Amino acid sequence: MEMMDIQAATRQFESAANMLANARQDLEALPQAHSDPEIQAHIDSFRKTLKKLFRDTSIAAIACYELMPSQMPLLLNYPGELGKLIAAQTRFTMEHNQTTRLFNKVSDPAGATAGTQAG
């Protein structure tokens, strides 16, 4: 059995987490809607691009998560590297969850507003 490149997987998770954090900041900075149709088209296009980035990083993460159980006997021989990989996965998962919440909020601004008004 050939072992996965732990350092490359760690860098991939760290890079994906950074991309999601930056994308989330960009998305938070966008207005929900704009009266100028040209600006609104740009906002919609940017959101679509961010969602594709989100989807692509999710697919890559799933592929790594699915590979790990079969690789675990080999990975356990490198506890320091495995610890870094797990830390990177944890950070990615946190960023992924926060980005998911933001996409849900942006997709349903009326629901988010209604929840805020009720409280």
C-alpha positions as CSV (number, residue, x, y, z in Angstrom):
1,M,0.0,0.0,0.0
2,E,1.4,3.4,-1.0
3,M,1.1,6.1,1.7
4,M,-0.6,9.4,1.0
5,D,1.6,12.5,1.2
6,I,0.7,13.7,4.6
7,Q,2.5,17.1,4.2
8,A,0.7,17.7,0.9
9,A,-2.6,16.9,2.4
10,T,-1.9,19.2,5.4
11,R,-1.0,22.0,3.0
12,Q,-4.2,21.4,1.0
13,F,-6.4,21.6,4.1
14,E,-4.5,24.7,5.3
15,S,-4.8,26.4,1.9
16,A,-8.5,25.5,1.6
17,A,-9.2,26.8,5.1
18,N,-7.5,30.1,4.2
19,M,-9.4,30.4,0.9
20,L,-12.7,29.8,2.7
21,A,-11.8,32.4,5.4
22,N,-11.0,35.0,2.7
23,A,-14.0,34.1,0.6
24,R,-16.2,34.5,3.7
25,Q,-14.8,37.9,4.5
26,D,-15.4,39.0,0.9
27,L,-19.0,37.6,1.0
28,E,-19.7,39.4,4.3
29,A,-18.5,42.6,2.7
30,L,-21.0,42.4,-0.2
31,P,-24.3,44.1,0.1
32,Q,-27.4,41.8,0.0
33,A,-28.8,43.6,-2.9
34,H,-28.1,46.6,-5.0
35,S,-30.4,48.9,-7.0
36,D,-28.0,49.1,-10.0
37,P,-28.6,46.0,-12.2
38,E,-25.0,46.0,-13.4
39,I,-23.6,46.0,-9.8
40,Q,-26.2,43.4,-8.8
41,A,-25.0,41.1,-11.7
42,H,-21.4,41.5,-10.5
43,I,-22.5,40.6,-6.9
44,D,-24.4,37.6,-8.1
45,S,-21.5,36.4,-10.3
46,F,-19.1,36.8,-7.4
47,R,-21.3,34.8,-5.1
48,K,-21.5,32.1,-7.7
49,T,-17.7,32.0,-8.0
50,L,-17.4,31.7,-4.2
51,K,-19.9,28.9,-4.1
52,K,-18.0,27.0,-6.8
53,L,-14.8,27.5,-4.8
54,F,-16.6,26.2,-1.7
55,R,-17.9,23.2,-3.6
56,D,-14.5,22.4,-5.0
57,T,-12.7,22.5,-1.7
58,S,-15.5,20.4,-0.2
59,I,-15.0,17.7,-2.8
60,A,-11.2,17.7,-2.3
61,A,-11.7,17.4,1.5
62,I,-14.1,14.5,1.2
63,A,-11.7,12.6,-1.0
64,C,-9.0,13.0,1.6
65,Y,-11.3,12.1,4.5
66,E,-12.3,8.9,2.6
67,L,-8.7,7.9,2.0
68,M,-7.6,8.3,5.6
69,P,-9.1,5.2,7.1
70,S,-7.4,2.9,4.7
71,Q,-4.1,4.8,5.3
72,M,-4.4,4.9,9.1
73,P,-2.0,2.0,9.8
74,L,0.7,3.8,7.8
75,L,-0.2,7.3,9.1
76,L,0.2,6.2,12.7
77,N,3.9,5.7,12.1
78,Y,4.2,9.5,11.7
79,P,2.4,10.9,14.8
80,G,3.8,14.4,14.4
81,E,2.7,14.8,10.8
82,L,-0.6,13.1,11.5
83,G,-1.2,15.6,14.3
84,K,-0.6,18.5,11.9
85,L,-2.9,16.9,9.4
86,I,-5.7,16.5,11.9
87,A,-5.2,20.1,13.1
88,A,-5.5,21.3,9.5
89,Q,-8.6,19.2,9.0
90,T,-10.2,20.6,12.1
91,R,-9.5,24.2,11.0
92,F,-10.8,23.4,7.5
93,T,-14.0,22.0,9.1
94,M,-14.5,25.1,11.2
95,E,-14.0,27.4,8.2
96,H,-16.3,25.2,6.1
97,N,-19.1,25.3,8.7
98,Q,-18.8,29.1,9.1
99,T,-18.9,29.5,5.4
100,T,-21.9,27.2,5.1
101,R,-23.8,29.3,7.7
102,L,-23.0,32.5,5.8
103,F,-24.1,31.0,2.5
104,N,-27.4,29.9,4.1
105,K,-27.8,33.4,5.6
106,V,-27.1,35.1,2.3
107,S,-29.4,32.6,0.4
108,D,-32.3,33.3,2.8
109,P,-31.9,36.9,4.0
110,A,-35.6,37.1,4.8
111,G,-35.4,34.2,7.2
112,A,-32.3,35.6,8.9
113,T,-34.0,39.0,9.2
114,A,-37.2,37.4,10.6
115,G,-35.1,35.5,13.2
116,T,-33.4,38.7,14.2
117,Q,-36.7,40.6,14.5
118,A,-38.2,37.9,16.6
119,G,-35.4,38.1,19.2
